[in-house]
């Protein structure tokens, strides 16, 4: 039987990812409308990457993660290589979908984000490596980001946006898994903060979307655990040859 408070705490990983997608979409809308400059986003991403790396390093030391130095070197090397690659490909990516209608791009973006949400790795066992189905989720998020970046009007904005996408969907989930391994309460606090940030960002874009997001977050956090506990009464326990053997003890009385 499930315990309601424990199930509520475990929903944090789901609401975190939903809110992170909403924050990412809000960043794109502000960048697309000109409310956010590309160089500002680039500086913000750089600072966030450094802070996130320090945070990850502290948590790795606290958890006694194996091969921490090797993982640290690989992360730094990967970030530098991806940054150089994105900088060189930004002009190409900006004109990637010139002959494609905007409606098609928006529809494909929604589909890719749905795939990202469905295949995201919600476990805490895999802290550093990205494996199936998490790799499918990451690839879907990057494809959606490339489609959105092709709608921007400058190479700097494309570079800043894709760098932010790699950080947001590649590195940020790893930090969230480390945080959840350390403390469930801290993970829930992160979920609340992300939900509030997403709601505040969308209040300036669409209040309806902001309210829908908050309603969805509350339903997932408090409604779905109640639903899960309620349907347990209809769960049937099936016995068969796969059950553990139980010795039959015969009592003989004289």
C-alpha positions in Angstrom: 0.0 0.0 0.0 1.3 3.4 -0.9 1.8 6.2 1.6 0.3 9.5 0.4 3.1 11.8 1.7 5.8 9.7 0.2 4.0 9.5 -3.2 3.6 13.3 -3.1 7.3 13.8 -2.6 8.1 11.4 -5.4 6.0 13.5 -7.9 8.6 16.3 -7.6 10.8 14.7 -10.4 7.8 14.9 -12.8 6.7 18.5 -11.9 10.4 19.6 -12.2 10.7 18.4 -15.7 7.3 19.8 -16.8 8.2 23.2 -15.3 11.7 23.1 -16.9 10.1 22.7 -20.3 7.7 25.6 -19.6 10.6 27.8 -18.6 12.5 26.9 -21.7 9.5 27.7 -23.9 9.1 31.0 -22.1 12.8 31.9 -22.7 12.3 31.2 -26.5 9.2 33.3 -26.7 11.0 36.3 -25.0 14.0 35.8 -27.3 11.7 35.5 -30.4 9.7 38.6 -29.5 12.9 40.6 -28.8 12.2 41.0 -25.1 15.4 39.1 -24.3 18.7 39.8 -26.0 21.0 37.0 -27.2 24.0 38.2 -25.3 22.0 38.5 -22.1 20.9 34.9 -22.4 24.5 33.8 -23.2 25.8 35.5 -20.1 23.0 34.0 -18.0 23.7 30.5 -19.4 27.4 30.9 -18.7 26.9 32.0 -15.1 24.3 29.2 -14.6 26.7 26.6 -16.0 29.5 27.6 -13.6 27.1 27.7 -10.6 25.6 24.4 -11.6 29.0 22.8 -12.0 30.1 23.9 -8.6 26.8 22.6 -7.1 27.3 19.3 -8.9 30.9 19.0 -7.7 29.8 19.6 -4.1 27.1 17.0 -4.3 29.4 14.5 -5.9 31.9 15.0 -3.0 29.0 14.6 -0.5 27.8 11.4 -2.2 31.3 10.0 -2.7 30.7 9.5 -6.4 33.2 7.2 -8.1 35.7 8.6 -10.6 34.6 12.2 -9.9 37.7 13.7 -11.4 37.2 11.8 -14.7 33.6 12.8 -14.9 34.5 16.4 -14.2 37.1 16.4 -17.0 34.7 14.8 -19.4 32.0 17.4 -18.6 34.3 20.3 -19.1 35.7 18.9 -22.3 32.2 18.1 -23.6 30.9 21.7 -22.8 33.9 23.3 -24.6 33.5 21.1 -27.7 29.8 21.6 -27.9 30.2 25.4 -27.5 32.7 25.5 -30.4 30.6 23.3 -32.6 27.5 25.4 -31.9 29.3 28.6 -32.6 30.4 27.3 -36.0 27.0 25.8 -36.9 24.9 28.7 -35.8 24.6 30.4 -39.3 23.6 27.0 -40.8 21.0 26.2 -38.1 19.5 29.7 -38.4 18.5 29.0 -42.0 17.8 25.4 -41.6 14.0 25.6 -42.0 13.6 28.6 -44.3 11.4 26.6 -46.7 9.3 25.1 -44.0 6.1 26.8 -42.8 5.9 28.0 -39.2 2.8 25.9 -38.4 4.8 22.7 -39.3 7.7 23.8 -37.1 5.4 24.6 -34.1 3.6 21.2 -34.5 6.8 19.3 -34.7 8.2 21.1 -31.7 5.2 20.1 -29.6 5.6 16.5 -30.7 9.3 16.4 -29.8 8.6 18.0 -26.4 5.9 15.4 -25.7 8.5 12.7 -26.6 11.0 14.3 -24.3 8.4 14.3 -21.5 7.4 10.7 -22.0 10.9 9.2 -22.3 12.7 11.4 -19.7 14.7 9.4 -17.1 12.8 10.0 -13.9 14.9 7.6 -11.8 17.8 8.5 -9.5 20.0 5.4 -10.1 21.8 6.8 -13.2 23.5 9.9 -12.0 26.1 10.7 -14.7 25.4 8.6 -17.8 22.6 9.2 -20.3 21.1 5.8 -21.3 17.9 4.6 -23.0 15.2 5.9 -22.7 16.8 9.0 -21.4 18.8 9.4 -24.6 15.6 9.5 -26.6 14.3 12.2 -24.4 17.5 14.3 -24.8 17.6 13.9 -28.5 13.9 14.9 -28.8 14.6 18.0 -26.7 17.6 19.0 -28.9 15.6 18.5 -32.1 12.9 20.7 -30.7 15.5 23.3 -29.7 17.0 23.3 -33.2 13.6 23.8 -34.8 12.9 26.7 -32.5 16.3 28.2 -33.0 15.8 28.3 -36.7 13.1 30.8 -36.2 15.4 33.4 -34.6 16.8 36.3 -36.5 20.5 36.4 -35.5 23.4 34.0 -35.2 24.1 35.1 -31.7 20.6 34.4 -30.6 20.8 30.9 -32.2 24.1 30.2 -30.5 22.9 31.5 -27.1 19.6 29.6 -27.3 21.1 26.2 -28.3 23.8 26.6 -25.6 21.1 27.2 -23.1 19.2 24.2 -24.5 22.2 21.8 -24.0 22.6 23.1 -20.5 18.9 23.0 -19.6 18.2 19.5 -21.0 21.6 17.9 -20.7 23.2 19.1 -17.5 20.4 20.4 -15.4 18.6 17.0 -15.1 21.8 15.5 -13.8 22.0 18.1 -11.1 18.4 17.5 -10.2 19.0 13.7 -9.8 21.9 14.4 -7.5 19.7 16.8 -5.5 17.0 14.2 -5.2 19.5 11.5 -4.1 20.7 13.9 -1.3 17.3 15.1 0.0 13.7 14.5 -1.1 12.7 17.8 0.7 15.2 19.7 -1.3 14.0 18.1 -4.5 10.4 19.2 -3.7 11.7 22.7 -3.0 13.3 22.8 -6.4 10.0 21.6 -8.0 8.1 24.4 -6.3 10.7 27.0 -7.3 10.6 25.9 -11.0 6.8 25.9 -11.0 6.7 29.4 -9.7 9.4 30.6 -12.1 7.5 29.1 -15.0 4.3 30.7 -13.9 5.8 34.1 -13.4 7.5 34.0 -16.8 4.2 33.1 -18.5 2.2 35.7 -16.6 3.8 38.3 -19.0 3.1 36.1 -22.0 -0.3 34.4 -21.3 -2.0 34.3 -18.0 -4.2 31.5 -19.1 -1.2 29.3 -19.8 0.3 30.3 -16.4 -2.8 29.3 -14.6 -3.1 26.0 -16.6 0.5 25.2 -15.7 -0.1 25.8 -12.0 -3.3 23.8 -12.1 -1.5 20.9 -13.8 1.3 21.1 -11.3 -1.1 20.9 -8.4 -3.0 18.0 -10.0 0.2 16.0 -10.6 1.5 16.8 -7.1 -1.6 16.2 -5.0 -4.3 14.7 -7.3 -2.4 11.9 -9.0 -1.2 10.4 -5.7 -4.7 10.3 -4.4 -5.8 8.7 -7.7 -3.1 6.1 -7.4 -4.0 5.2 -3.8 -7.7 5.0 -4.7 -7.2 2.6 -7.6 -5.1 0.2 -5.4 -8.4 -1.2 -4.0 -9.0 -2.7 -7.5 -5.6 -4.3 -7.6 -5.8 -8.1 -7.8 -2.9 -10.2 -6.5 -2.3 -13.0 -8.9 -0.7 -16.2 -7.6 1.2 -18.6 -9.8 4.3 -20.7 -10.2 6.4 -17.5 -10.1 5.7 -17.0 -6.4 8.2 -17.9 -3.8 8.0 -21.5 -2.5 6.3 -21.8 0.9 6.9 -24.9 2.9 3.8 -26.9 3.9 4.1 -27.9 7.6 1.9 -30.8 8.8 1.1 -31.0 12.4 0.5 -34.5 13.8 -1.1 -34.9 17.2 -1.1 -38.2 19.1 
